[in-house]
Amino acid sequence: MRAKEVREKSTEDLVVKCKELKEELFNLKFQLSLGQLTNTAKIREVRREIARINTILCER
């Protein structure tokens, strides 16, 4: 999701999306610790999306 797409969403939607991404990040880290994660780059992508959403929320 690009920053332009994030800015078009409402604040409530962004808060919900951020919670979902944090849960997904937790699950990815758990899979990594168990050795079940095949795509480790996904962790980085999710962390960046969370940061992108938090930045837009702070701008508002």
C-alpha positions as CSV (number, residue, x, y, z in Angstrom):
1,M,0.0,0.0,0.0
2,R,1.5,3.3,-1.1
3,A,1.4,6.5,1.0
4,K,-1.1,8.0,-1.4
5,E,-3.5,5.1,-0.8
6,V,-3.1,5.4,2.9
7,R,-3.9,9.1,2.9
8,E,-7.2,8.4,1.1
9,K,-8.5,6.1,3.9
10,S,-10.3,7.4,7.0
11,T,-8.6,7.5,10.4
12,E,-10.7,4.7,11.7
13,D,-9.8,2.5,8.8
14,L,-6.1,3.2,9.4
15,V,-6.3,2.3,13.1
16,V,-8.0,-1.0,12.3
17,K,-5.5,-1.8,9.5
18,C,-2.6,-1.0,11.9
19,K,-3.9,-3.4,14.5
20,E,-4.3,-6.1,11.8
21,L,-0.7,-5.5,10.6
22,K,0.6,-5.7,14.2
23,E,-1.1,-9.1,14.6
24,E,0.4,-10.3,11.3
25,L,3.8,-9.1,12.4
26,F,3.5,-11.0,15.6
27,N,2.5,-14.2,13.7
28,L,5.4,-13.8,11.3
29,K,7.9,-13.4,14.1
30,F,6.4,-16.4,15.8
31,Q,6.8,-18.4,12.6
32,L,10.4,-17.2,12.3
33,S,11.2,-18.4,15.7
34,L,9.8,-21.8,14.9
35,G,11.7,-22.0,11.6
36,Q,8.5,-22.2,9.6
37,L,8.8,-18.8,7.8
38,T,10.0,-19.1,4.2
39,N,9.8,-15.5,3.1
40,T,11.7,-13.4,5.7
41,A,11.3,-10.2,3.6
42,K,7.6,-10.2,4.6
43,I,8.6,-9.1,8.1
44,R,10.3,-6.0,6.7
45,E,7.4,-5.2,4.4
46,V,4.9,-5.4,7.3
47,R,7.0,-3.2,9.6
48,R,7.3,-0.6,6.9
49,E,3.5,-0.6,6.3
50,I,3.0,-0.1,10.0
51,A,5.4,2.8,10.0
52,R,3.8,4.3,7.0
53,I,0.3,4.2,8.6
54,N,1.7,5.6,11.9
55,T,3.3,8.5,10.0
56,I,0.1,9.4,8.3
57,L,-1.8,9.2,11.5
58,C,0.6,11.6,13.2
59,E,0.3,14.0,10.3
60,R,-3.4,14.2,11.0
